């Protein structure tokens, strides 16, 4: 009876217009779809994605949609190449692995520093887990090289310049074993752990944008938003921040 009374009140007062309820249902439907995508990605909640400032082959970054959010990355990364040309392969591998062990132990002593290597996502290197694959370098059988990342954790209040200085100092002071060598590779990169955790915030921004458009164009216009159940996308914004977004399309008809 209580529900019937409430429905009757809505019918008499017109408090909720059909157009508003329709828009709410559409937004809610998109939210449910998107949260379904997020749930399917929970098993990869520790995926750490590397973000650079350039596309492959120097292709320009795609244009951003109107609705985006900006977030500080979780880590500032200095990619480095670790190589060794000791003649004996077994000795060469051992020198590289011992260097990785020493570097991981040294990083653990610096607040916020850590090491990782990349196999799709970033994988931690520690002084207990440092025997990573060592591919041949420059197609030479007598050399092995591997790209690793020295990571500095970022928080909303981190001093980015101080983090850069810490990374530079760590590379300059790195202790090598045998004929191992360490060289920085290009510009610093960023990484973000489980970027899908920002999906609800992006969706909330999209819903607010749709509501604003409807208010601006009037009740006679219908505002529809296309499917945005894709995985979250991102671009680097500056030295420490990312722009995150969902591709979408808004249509306004009936005005």
C-alpha positions in Angstrom: 0.0 0.0 0.0 2.9 2.4 0.8 4.3 1.9 -2.7 0.9 2.5 -4.3 0.5 5.7 -2.3 3.9 6.9 -3.4 3.1 6.1 -7.1 -0.2 8.0 -6.8 1.7 11.0 -5.3 4.1 11.0 -8.3 1.1 10.7 -10.7 -0.7 13.6 -9.1 2.2 16.0 -8.5 4.3 15.1 -11.6 7.4 15.3 -9.5 9.2 12.9 -11.8 8.7 13.5 -15.5 8.9 10.6 -17.9 11.8 12.2 -19.8 13.8 12.5 -16.5 13.0 8.9 -15.6 14.0 7.7 -19.0 17.3 9.6 -18.9 18.0 8.2 -15.4 17.2 4.6 -16.6 19.6 5.0 -19.5 22.4 6.4 -17.4 21.8 3.6 -14.8 21.8 1.0 -17.6 25.2 2.3 -18.8 26.5 2.3 -15.2 25.4 -1.3 -14.8 27.2 -2.3 -18.0 30.3 -0.4 -17.1 30.4 -1.8 -13.6 30.1 -5.3 -15.2 33.3 -4.5 -17.2 34.9 -3.4 -14.0 34.0 -6.5 -12.2 35.4 -8.7 -15.0 38.7 -6.8 -14.6 38.9 -7.3 -10.9 41.0 -10.4 -11.3 43.7 -8.2 -12.8 43.4 -5.6 -10.0 47.2 -5.5 -9.6 48.0 -4.9 -13.3 50.4 -2.1 -13.5 50.4 -0.3 -16.9 53.4 1.7 -18.3 52.4 5.0 -19.8 54.8 6.9 -22.0 54.4 10.3 -23.8 54.5 9.0 -27.3 52.7 6.5 -29.5 54.6 3.8 -31.4 56.3 5.1 -34.6 55.9 8.6 -33.3 52.2 8.7 -34.2 50.3 11.6 -32.7 48.0 10.9 -29.7 44.3 10.7 -30.5 42.1 13.7 -29.7 40.5 13.6 -26.2 36.8 13.5 -25.7 35.1 16.5 -23.9 34.7 14.6 -20.6 37.9 13.4 -18.9 39.4 13.3 -15.5 43.1 13.9 -14.5 44.9 11.8 -11.9 48.4 11.6 -10.6 50.2 8.4 -11.7 51.1 5.8 -9.1 54.8 5.7 -10.0 57.4 7.7 -11.9 59.6 5.3 -13.9 63.2 5.5 -15.2 63.7 2.9 -17.8 67.2 1.6 -18.0 69.1 -1.1 -20.0 71.2 -3.5 -18.0 73.7 -5.3 -20.2 76.7 -7.6 -19.9 79.3 -9.0 -22.4 81.2 -11.5 -20.4 82.4 -14.2 -22.8 81.1 -17.2 -20.8 77.3 -17.3 -21.0 76.8 -18.9 -17.6 79.1 -16.3 -15.9 77.4 -13.5 -17.9 73.9 -14.5 -16.7 75.1 -14.9 -13.1 76.7 -11.4 -13.2 73.5 -9.9 -14.5 71.3 -11.6 -12.0 73.6 -10.7 -9.1 73.5 -7.1 -10.3 69.7 -7.2 -10.2 69.8 -8.6 -6.7 72.1 -5.9 -5.5 70.0 -3.2 -7.2 66.8 -4.5 -5.7 68.3 -4.6 -2.3 69.6 -1.0 -2.7 66.2 0.2 -3.9 64.4 -1.4 -0.9 66.5 0.9 1.4 65.3 4.1 -0.3 61.7 5.0 0.7 59.4 4.7 -2.3 61.9 3.1 -4.6 61.5 -0.4 -6.2 62.5 -2.3 -9.4 60.3 -4.0 -12.1 60.6 -5.6 -15.5 57.9 -5.7 -18.1 56.1 -8.7 -19.6 52.9 -7.1 -20.7 52.5 -5.5 -17.3 55.1 -4.6 -14.8 56.4 -7.4 -12.6 58.4 -6.6 -9.4 62.0 -7.4 -9.0 63.2 -8.1 -5.4 66.3 -9.4 -3.8 64.5 -12.7 -3.4 63.0 -12.8 -6.9 65.5 -11.4 -9.4 66.2 -14.2 -11.9 64.3 -12.7 -14.8 64.7 -13.7 -18.5 67.9 -12.3 -20.1 67.5 -11.9 -23.9 70.5 -11.5 -26.2 71.4 -7.9 -26.9 71.8 -6.4 -30.4 71.5 -9.9 -31.9 74.9 -10.8 -30.4 75.4 -14.2 -28.9 78.1 -12.9 -26.5 75.9 -10.2 -25.0 72.7 -10.1 -22.9 70.7 -7.1 -22.1 67.3 -6.4 -20.5 65.2 -3.3 -19.9 64.1 -2.8 -16.3 62.3 0.1 -14.6 63.4 1.9 -11.5 60.2 3.1 -9.8 59.5 6.0 -7.5 56.1 5.9 -5.8 54.0 9.0 -6.2 51.2 10.4 -4.0 49.0 13.5 -4.4 51.5 15.5 -2.3 54.8 14.0 -3.7 57.5 16.4 -4.8 58.0 15.3 -8.4 61.4 17.1 -8.7 62.6 15.3 -5.6 61.5 12.0 -7.1 63.3 12.7 -10.3 66.5 13.6 -8.4 66.2 10.3 -6.4 65.9 8.3 -9.6 68.9 10.1 -11.2 71.0 9.6 -8.1 70.1 5.9 -7.9 71.2 5.3 -11.5 74.4 7.2 -11.1 75.4 5.3 -7.9 74.3 1.8 -9.0 76.7 -0.9 -8.1 77.5 -3.3 -10.9 78.7 -6.9 -10.8 81.5 -8.1 -13.2 81.1 -6.5 -16.7 77.5 -5.4 -16.2 76.5 -1.9 -17.3 73.5 0.2 -16.7 72.3 3.0 -19.1 69.2 5.2 -18.9 66.8 4.8 -21.8 65.0 7.9 -23.0 62.6 10.0 -21.0 61.0 9.0 -17.7 57.7 7.2 -17.9 54.7 6.7 -15.6 52.8 3.7 -14.4 49.3 3.3 -13.0 48.1 0.3 -11.0 44.6 -1.0 -12.1 43.4 2.1 -14.0 39.9 0.6 -14.1 39.5 1.7 -10.5 38.8 5.2 -11.9 35.9 4.1 -14.1 33.1 5.1 -11.6 34.6 8.6 -11.4 34.7 8.9 -15.2 31.1 7.6 -15.5 30.0 10.2 -12.9 31.5 13.0 -14.9 29.8 11.7 -18.1 26.4 11.5 -16.3 26.9 15.1 -15.0 27.7 16.2 -18.6 24.6 14.6 -20.0 22.4 16.3 -17.3 24.0 19.6 -18.1 23.3 19.3 -21.8 19.7 18.4 -21.2 19.3 21.4 -19.0 21.0 23.7 -21.5 19.0 22.5 -24.6 15.6 22.2 -22.8 13.1 19.5 -22.1 12.0 19.3 -25.8 15.4 17.9 -26.7 16.4 14.3 -26.3 20.0 13.6 -25.2 21.4 10.2 -25.8 24.8 8.8 -25.1 26.4 5.9 -27.0 27.8 2.7 -25.5 30.8 3.3 -23.3 31.3 -0.2 -22.0 34.9 -0.3 -23.4 37.9 -0.5 -21.1 39.1 2.8 -19.7 41.7 4.7 -21.8 44.4 7.1 -20.8 47.0 9.5 -22.0 49.9 11.2 -20.3 49.1 14.8 -19.4 52.4 16.0 -17.9 55.4 14.7 -16.0 53.4 13.1 -13.3 49.7 13.1 -14.3 47.4 11.1 -16.6 44.2 12.0 -18.4 41.6 9.1 -18.2 38.5 8.8 -20.3 35.9 6.6 -22.0 35.2 6.9 -25.7 31.6 8.0 -26.2 29.2 9.8 -28.5 26.4 12.1 -27.5 23.4 12.8 -29.8 20.9 15.7 -29.3 17.7 15.4 -31.3 14.2 16.7 -31.3 15.1 20.3 -30.5 
